[in-house]
């Protein structure tokens, strides 16, 4: 099965957006809202989990950029293929 270049980029961008968004939300949900005993280790873990969530949301935002690039490439390739199908007389 052969996938066109623009469609492959578009699908990878959609995958990046979905995976980045849902993993970011999952990490945010795992951060405990109550800090038991004011432990500095738990506060440090919360900070690192928040940093991981921010990195995952950056992947999600980059996925949006890849979706736009894939859409542009898809339509440019489609336009090239329709122009090459027209025979000149």
N, C-alpha and C positions, 0 to 999 in steps of 0.2 A: 504494500500500500504506500503510495507516494503522496506526501502532503506538500502543498505549495508553500513557498518561502514565507509569504505574508501571513498565511493561515497558521503556520507553525509558530511564528513570533507572537501572533495574537493569542494563541492558546497558552503559550508559556507565560505571557503577561497576565492572563486571567488566572492561571495557576499560582503565580507569585502573589497576586492580589488576595486571592481567597486564602491561601495557606498563611501568608503574613498576617492578615487580619484576624483569622480565627485563632492562630497560635498566640498572637499578642493579647487577645481577649482572654484566652485560657490562662496565660501567665498572670494577667491582672487579677483574675478570679482566684488564683492560688495564693496571692498575697494575703496574709491574715490581717483582718481589720482591727483586731484587738492585740495589743502588744503585751503579752503576759510578763509580769515581773520587771518590766522595763529593761529587758535584756539587751545589751549592746550587740550581741551576736544576732539576735532576731532583727534588730534595726538594720544591721549590716546586710543581712540576707534580704530584707525588704528592699533596700537600696539597689542591690544587685539584680533582683527580680524586676524592679522597675526599669533598670537600664536594659535588661534583656527585652522587655516589652517595647521599649522605645526603638531598639534595633529591629525588632520584628515589624513594627509599624513603618519603619523606614523602608524595609523590603516591600511592604504593601504599597507604599507610595511610589516606589520605583516600578512596581508592577503596573501602576496606572500609566506611567510614562512609556513602558514597553507596549502596553495595549495601544496607545496612540501611534507609536512608531509602526507597530504591526498593521494597524488599520491603514496607515498611509501607504506602506509597502504593498499591502494586499490590493488596494485600488489602483496604484500605479502599475503593478504587474498586470492587473486585469485590463487596464486601459491599453497597455502595450500589446496584449494578446488580441484584443478586438481590433486594434489598428493594423496588426500584421495579417489578420484574416481577410481584410478588405483587399480585393484585387484591383490593381490599376490597369486601365485600358489605354 
